[in-house]
Structures are given as structure tokens and as C-alpha cells.
Amino acid sequence: MTERRATSGLGTFGGVFTPSILTILGVIMYLRFGWVVGNVGLIGALAIVTLSTSITFLTGLSISEIATDRRVRVGGAYYMISRALGIETGGAVGIPLYLAQALSVALYTVGFAESLTDLMPQLDERSIAVVVTALVALLAVRSARFAIRAQYVIMAAIALSLLSLLFGSPIEETHIELFGMPAARSEGFWVVFAVFFPAVTGIMAGVNMSGDLRDPARSIPRGTLSAIGVGYLIYMVMPVILALRADAATLVADRLVMRRIAFSGDAILLGVWGATLSSAVGSILAAPRVLQALARDGVLPARLGWLGKGSGPDDEPRVGTVVTMFVALAAVMLGDLNIIAPILTMFFLTTYLVLNISAGVERFLGSPSFRPSFRVHWSFSLLGAAGCLAVMFLINALATVVAAIVILAIYVWLQRRGLRAAWGDVRRGIWLNMIRAGLLRIGGTPDARNWRPNLLVLSGAPTARWHLIELANQFTHARGIVTVSSVIPAGSRDAAQVAALEQTVREYLAREGVQALVRLVSAADTFEGAVRLVETYGLGAVAPNTVLLGDSERKDRRDRYCNMIRSFHAARRNVLILRGGQGGFGEKRRIDVWWGGLQSNGGLMMLLAYLLGTSAGWGGAEVRVNLVVPTGAGATRARDNLETIIDRLRIDANPNVMSADGREFTEILHSTSMEADLVLLGMARPDVSFTHYYQRMQTLSDGMGPTLFVLAAEDLEFGNVLL
């Protein structure tokens, strides 16, 4: 929006109230209100008016709250939703909203054609609707300001028609039909509701022109709520007038029954034509602006970016207007108000539903940034959302499900495109509230039933040790938490550079399809920095329970490396050390676990093998559990015991029991697992001689493929996780 538009735009009366009330008092009122009263009777009509207006009133409150918190720019309802719930949600609702407003043009031009052909039957209704649609679009393209000024003349004509109706007289002897015609000859309540509901959707007319308002925060609440109130009063009086002046059958059969009832039938015609044409103009002005906003935000595909262009000093969406005209012409070919109106009802109810959710969530979260001058309790917004959803199902459950599927499909499509918004939304606030609630409820004692690997990966630069990140990602099954971390030399980067580097790593991981947190710390000593990171990283009970790192082959650093492992164990962190694997994990078809019992390391190794073997990357890999007994005499019994344990653990694994018969374990290990794609070996608890022990572990695995040293440290029986 240009500065000139901001300072010389429309006010409350001309920019919001007038277009809203003209859309409310439109084609449905003149051509279908008699049909409504005839089908459901006076009580039913008043109930439909009250229920419909209640939904729009609650939505109007939500719109008013959002509009007084931030400046609502081009796009109206789409702008509000996208800035509150994110660009994906905004786009998922904005695209159907645009279609609804484009279809509204057809609704009003078809209504105009109906009224004209009732007067002159020799004319072709569809041809008239096509011509009028094209003329309305041409008017919007050529002179939007003239179209807006013409609203005042049209509103005067509508007021005159209502006065003529008020001072009219009965056309036949009748009694008040409280509940309409017999059920066998009438439409159901919710069918009638679906046809009537577009009559109260005029509240979007002012909102959709938000980009042309001088002060949207002031004009939208006042104009919208005033229009809703005035429209409700008129709609509550009209059923009484109609029920007193014509019987139910006449009201249903005669679309222009108001012309016969009114003091001046010509005044009713002026009202019908004025209302239909002004509403059509309002819709043809609003819909392209939503389309323009969708294109400018990148919601539409890049090849449709030209739809975001504006023309002239007022940035008019002329190209979008032409596109909208063709959409409306396609709808005109349906040629029946009773077909078009229910479609619009579902689209508008969906938009109202999400608008109410947007306002309710914003208020419920209580973010300091949400400070509307018009305040509504969040329960009213959520009540409005519940009302929209309930009415949608009552009107047509199947259509509601289809609408939800369409919106969900658009949402998923937009999410996969990875759209970047230049604004914040409430989603972060929602997650923060959920995290806070969860953290305060999670106990400090590990729970075997709900244990998941929460891995801190000391990977350094991700590209250098990608195999560590790959392994961690496959262990978690996208259920646990992976943190990719590194210790960088102290003084090498300032805080801003560290933050930028973290963001670079996040983007790299996202491109590789890995969901992970990133944590970089600075330290003069790499090993001390790693210990400090492991001991302090985390929030409440949510802290890494397992550290995954690579092996260190440098002899001059072995002591410090092993002291670091001891510190990790002392901090009750499970330790996984991967030796090898830089070149990948072969064909990922076989995992060898060297069994030493279910306690401690054994349980953790079995759990890790199960998680890895059932991951997407290793799916179908064989898990082989190897057990060495001193002699062949005990092999049969050992095999039976091992099979029983594996069966009880419900893991698809193959036992492999062998006898040493005097051979060294190194020889057995190499001859058995040389072809494995990953070997899991347990480590002893680190003590003062751990450096020498670790050196022997390295010697033991020399020449092997990727080998994972496993050291359990949590106060948890991992066997219970599996049972």
C-alpha cells in the first residue's frame, strides 16, 4: 500500500459500513427470503436469521480484535489469518476464500438476471448474467473509485425499497405459518440455512477493502459490527412482514413476491437491481485484492507471480480482476442461485472458522505482542469457531469433509514448498506454551516405558562427520531429539557469528531432510568444552540422555579423550563411540550385536539394534546376536536361553552361539563379524585405567567395518524398555 492511500483512503461509513450493509441486504434478501419463510415458517426463518447472525457477530468480534492489533493491509481475511497462524494456514484458507469471493460475483449477477427475466421472460437468463458479469468487471478495471461512490446511490435505492415493502399490503388472505409448508413439500431446515447464509456474509466486504481504508483499526470494528446490527434488525422484521402478507406456497413459488407485496413494485426492482449490482461490484473489487496478496506473499506458484502486480497510483489489481471475471463466468454457467449459494456457504464458514481460531489462539496465548484496543475473551472466538464447524456438518457432512481435505491438501502443498514469511505468527507461541506445560509435568526420573534416545551428536562440521548425524537420525525414528553440536575455538568468532553459523548448519540439515537442533559452544579446550556442553545442555528434564561421537586415533590426545568419556559417564549420559563409518555402512543389511547379558550394555545394544534395524535406512536388516561360550558343551543350552530372551523381547533377531574352544576373542570377532555392516560392542565402566582399556578396544576392532562402542550410564534398566 502506498503512503498516499494510507492518508487519503476510505473512512468507516464509505469503506466498511456501506459495502458491508449493501452485501448483506442483497440478492438473497430480495429473491430468496420469501422462499426461506415459505419453507421453514416464521419461527424457522427467525431462527435461521438469529443463528446465522450469531456466527457472523462472533466472527465480527474476532475480526475487530485482530484489526485493532495490527494494520490490516491488502488481502483482508487472508492477511489476518496468514499473519496470525502462518503463511501455510493463510494460503490454505486464502485460496478457497478467493474462489468464494469470485463465485460471489456469479451469485449476484445470476440474481440480477433472475429478476430481469421474471419481468421479461423472453430474455435469456444466462446470457444476461454473462453480459452483466463482464460489464461489472470492466467497471472495476476502469474506475474502482466510481464504483465505490455509486454505493451511496444504491443504498438510497435499497432504503426506498424497504420503506415501500414496509408500507405495502397483503396480496391474499393468510395466516402466519409458524413452521412452513408440510415436510413433504418443503426443503429441510439446514438446506434452507445453506441457501440463506451468504446473505449475512457481507462482513467480509469491508475487511477485504482493508488496503484502501484510511484507518483500518478504527473503521473495521465500527463499520463491521454496525452493519451486522442493522442487518439483523432488518432481517428480523422482514419475515414477519412476509408471513403476514402471503401464504407459504406463494412465498416459495414467486421469487419476486416482494414486488407484489410492496407499496411500489418498481421500488423493489430498483432495490433488487441496485443490491445485486453493488454486491457484484463489491465482490469483483475484493476478490482480486486477495489474489494480489496471495501472489505477493508467494503463496501462488512463481509462474503466477504476475497476478500480484498493481496498476496506477492506487495499485489496482487490474490483471487479477480480469482473471476473476473468467472464474465468475465459469460459475455463471451453473446458472442457479440454489446451487451457487451453498458452495459459498461452505467456503465462507471455513474462513470464519479459521478467523475465529486465529483471534482465540492469540488471546489465549496472551503474547505481549498481541495488544488489541478492541478486546474479546478468547472463549467467544472459540465459540464462534465451534458454531461454524457444527453448522458446516449439519448442512452437509460430506461437503465439510471434502472442504477439510482440500484445505489440508493446500496446506501440505504450501508446507512442502518451504515458504518463508517475513513476519512472525502465533505458531511459535503455541509450541512454547506446549513445551512449558510439558516440561513442568515431566518428572525427573527416567521412565522405561517412554524412553527414547535423546542424542547429542558431537559431530564438528556436519559435512566432515555426516555418518554420525545419519546414524543418530536413524536411531530416533523422528521421535527422539537429535542435537548436532560442536566445540569451536574460543575467540575465533563473536556471538553474532556463532549464531549465524548455527543457522547455516540448521539450513544444511533441513536440506538433507534431518530434523535436529543445533548447538555450538566456544571453549579454549575442545575436551573441556564438550564436557561442559554435555553437563549443562538441556532444559529441565529434557536433556540429552545419550552422547554420540567419533573415535580418536591420536595417541597424544588419548588420555584427554578418555577423561572426557569418564566425565560423560559420570554425568549419567550413555556414550556411543563410532569407529569407522566415514565411507558409509555398506549395504545396511546386517547388524551384529555381541551379547554379554541383558543388564546394562546388553539391553541398550539390543534396543539400539532394534531401532536401527526398523529405521527407514536400515529397513529389513538382519540383527544377529552373537554369544561366545567356553566350550561346545554349553552351546545348546545357551542357544535355548538366548532364543527365549529374544522371543520375550519381541525383536526380530537371529541368535548365533559359538564356542571359543581355546580361541582368542579377537579371532572370533573378526571371523564372525567381518562382513557385518555395523558391529555393536559393549564397553566396561570407565575407571582409572580406562585409557589402557580403550586402547585395547581399538586394537580389538582394528580391520573391522563400522563398529559402535556402547557404554550405558543411565539409572535405567534397558531390558525393561524392551519388555
C-alpha angles and dihedrals in degrees: 000000000000123000091245091059090049093055101037103033130124124296132226098276099042099032104040116005098045099048090041096051092042090055092045093049092050146112097321091055094052102035105028109026092086089049089051094051092044094053102043102020130230096301092046092048092050089048092051091048092048095045093046093047092046090059093047091045093054089045089048089055090052092047090049092052094050092043092055093050099055137009108269109220135184112328101048111204092014090054091050095049097043093050091048106037101020138268094282094055091041091052093044089057097030096062094053088042091056090049090049092054092045089051088049088066088059091046092058098040091048088050090052090050091049092054092047095049091048086059095040109024093183091073122090110244097206094048091052091050091051093050094046091048091053092047092049091051091048090052091051091049096045102039121003090166092056090050090053093048091050088064092080093057091047092049089053090052091051091049089051091050092051091051089049090052092048092053095042127106140233117280095204143005108281145157125217111275102213096186105020130240124338112291092247090064102035140071120251123264096252093045089055091044091054091053093046101043097081086064090074098040092090089105087087093061095077094038092052090055090053092119089062097048123107093216112009094177090060101032102045098058095041097042097041098048092043091053091049091051096047092045092051093052092050093045092051092053098044098064089055091052093047095046091051096049107041137024123247096259092053092047091053097043101043114063092188096044089131089066090060094044098046127091088240119025091195090060089057090051090051089050093048094048094043094047095046095045095044091048090048090051091047091052094045088052095047104042097058090051090058089047089049092052092047091053095046092051090052094244091128118064115277092251088063093052090111088074088073094063120113129206132217130359092307093054091238115190095230096155090050089050091057091049090049090051091059091048089052092047090054089054091047088064087069085063099189127103091204090060098043098042098061090049089054090047092059093047094048094044089053090052092047090048093056094042089055091048090050093054094040094051093046091052095042093052091051094210112186088231092062105081110148118179088216105063127197127174110252091237091069091056093048090046088055090049091049090049092052092049094046093049092048091056092045092051096047123339093191093051089049092054091047091050090050091050092050093050092045091050091052090047093052091046091053093044092053090052088062096226116196118215122204091215138062125246139191096265092089090050091050092052092046091053091049092048091050092050091047096047092051091051101044111096123226095238114089114245114217093204094056100033117137130171109264100190131200106195116202093202105145108205106009093225092055096053104021091144089070092053091045091052093047092049091052092048093056100048086213087292104091126056123262121196117190107208142175140179113229125194114274113255094016092106136015123232094269092051091049090051091049091049091051089053090050090053091048091052091048092051091048091053089052091050096248119137107209144135119242127219126177124181133184122227138158090227119043095210095047090047090053092050091049091048093051093046097047107029116104141054121257112309091347103089130130110279095187133044118206118194142151129260123265116223097178111109094202090061100038096099093051091044092053092046087055090053089050090052091051090051092047088053088057094249120143110235126216116185116190115205113193123349096122088122094047134262101288114240093334091232103123136041120187119204117191104214125218100160137298095274122096111332094016094061093045093048092050090049093049092048090051093049093047095044092053096045123108093251096048099032112153095014115150116245111208119191111206122201127179121206124186097243139008091252093079097036097094094051092044090052092051091050092047092049090051091052093047091048091049091050090053092226123144097234136135120229117226113188119181136172123237096213090187097314122133117251090238090061092047092048095051096044093048105039105028090107096044118114091217131012123201117206126178121228129215121247108278116253135163091294095048093116091062091043092052091049088056090050089054091049090048092056098041110131093017126121121250108332127190117206108207125202117177116207109156121110088246136107100231090194087068090057088061099040 
